[in-house]
Amino acid sequence: MRKLLILALKDLKLIFRDPAALILMLLAPFLITLGMGLITGRFSGSATSGISNISVAIVNQDEGELGETLVAVFESEDLADLVEPTILLTPGDARQLVEADQASAAILIPQGFSASIIPDERSGTSGEVVLIDFIANPNAPTNAGVLRSILDAFLTQVEVGRIGAEVTLSQFAQTGKLTPELAARLGEALGAQLALQSAQAQPIQLEDTTSGAAVKFDLLMYFAPGMALMFLMFAVTYGGRSLLLENRTGTLPRMLQTPTAPAHILGGKVLGIFLTAVAQLTILIGGTSLLFRLDWGQPLGVVLLILAAAFAASGWGSFIATLFKTPAQVANFGSIVMLVFGLLGGSFFDLSLLPEWVSTLSKITPNAWGLQGFTTLAGGGTLSSIGEPLLALVLMGIILFGVASIWMRRRGLAGK
Amino acid sequence: MAPILEVRDLVKKYGDFTAVNGISFSIDEGEIFSLLGPNGAGKTTTISVISTLFTPTSGDASVCGFSVLKDPMAVKGCIGVVPQELALYEDLTALENLQFWGQMYGLSGKALSDRISEVLDQIDLKDKAKQRVKTYSGGMKRRVNIGIGLLHKPKLLFMDEPTVGIDPQSRRAILDSVKELNRQGMSILYTTHYMEEAQELSDRVGIIDHGELIALGTQEELTRQVGETDTLVLHIAENEDPQPLVDRLQTLEGVRRANVIDHEISIITQSAQELIAPAIRTAEAMGIKIFSMDIREPNLEAVFLHLTGRALRD
């Protein structure tokens, strides 16, 4: 048991010394959550951010709804203390304001922006691609960065809505459930609806299953665990990859030449993946609690969910490692799994927007179960209300670890 | 006294490929035994089987009296392994590497810290022990690689080509440390494809080729196999094709065998002195210029050439 822990702690130390891994494990989910936090106005009036009244010049030359929505985001009450928008008529005026150091950035919404995303009702086609121009004031990099984050988060939301509609319809069309003509007509409506719906995302109303009363739910409380769970898959595939990497670089064979049972070596590697996953989730949850003042709910429930989600995800990490021969293959496939599980598990958008079968399929991901548990707790749920996701995650982990250990032995990763 | 290592009819196959084909040898306590052979001869596979990493297809080996088949954990506790590849964690410091590997060998507490201190002295890295290994030179990494194998004071140390790819100074330091370890009583199985290393270090040498042990004995015993012969070495220009000259030299009287590597032609002959003039005449007749020549006493290189018809570096 001591050697298991020694091995696991060594792996934990190694992953926390890898700058690239740290960026993907911790910084990326933090930054995306931060962007979401900014767009949802979580920091308005907050003394913790220390940033307020960021001046931004906006020129809206778009005739459609998306341009108006973007302006409305910057003018919203939620962002009132954070940003100070000035609406101008010409790009030249906006540039002048930035050059005169009177604005941290200028946002130029070009003509045809909405039309390039939302299909035309009559023709069914989208307009030419047009890009929003963001002019940052080099003298105010932090403020410009905050404005950029708000804009990026808005555009991500629009894109997520648009892609969601496309994917759904193309899958229906491919399975013959929709004719191409009907898909095109629905595309106009659904694309426009989802893009706008995403762009105008407001705090979600969730039904509190324990009390039956409707409680107000912070959108950030959805995205923070969503991102943490998505990037958790990176950490576990990184851990799985390290098993193959150690085999290749000779440290695994060297371990097998020490008086250590092969089962203990494999156990230690797996424990390392699990501890990494627990550490990542704990840091992300702790960090978002402190920085964004998120209330994750009942502490014991949160701890149990962290352990269960890390266990299930580690099972996936170990299982994926057994499928491939080289660390690069695991890394590539791991990235795909991370994104697919993120999409499928609801890390980007509410699964209720998608067809029933997507929701059913999402049950193979730790993301979906984890998210269900975390949002339930954040909505005031108790330990008993997260019983189902806890059980599902533990079962998932047991099955995956069982299969992975059999395959590892067959592949000779525990000696030949 | 029972040998510390006894290998009996060891075979290791991978599918149809036989990597080790029925080799047998033993190492006495306090002995340095070298397995000398070209790359791919089966040296690393032999060490991998004896160190319990791979299971033999047939045959057995006993280390410190324990069978690798029946009691692999006892074998592992008795041996130290210095692999050919640098099996280290480059993002950890040398100290952290030694701590980790020491713990894997079952050391802990004061015993571990004392032993790490001794090993750091031995590998001369005490001053830089807290630097990450990735900042080290190739030679320093090799020394850490060796240090790990010494942590638990093994009775038998396997060193698999420990000087590959390092500078002459580091190589010298490693060879000296091998001799010092042996002076302290450690038995060593050393594999190499450098004839000079085997000659300098070994009490006995086993010559391995294509998975078979083709010769075994002290250096004197082995060189005696080539008989009373000399090796005449001719150096020719790099732009010359040496093969036609080698073919002609083979036909000269008194030549047992001729071989070429990198424009250096080695001729095994009964009398090198008598062959100098005919060899120069032959080269001149073919329009090939000889830059220099020297005469070498029989050595392990000559033994390998004699036994296989190939040079060690082929």
Interface residues (C-beta under 8 A of the other chain):
Chain A: R2 K3 I6 L7 K10 K13 L14 R17 D18 T249 G250 T251 P253 R254 M255 L256 Q257 T258 P259 T260 A261 G415 K416
Chain B: S48 S51 T52 L53 F54 T55 M73 K76 G77 I79 V81 P83 E85 L86 A87 L88 Y89 D91 L92 E96 F100 W101 Q103 M104 Y105 G106 S108 I148
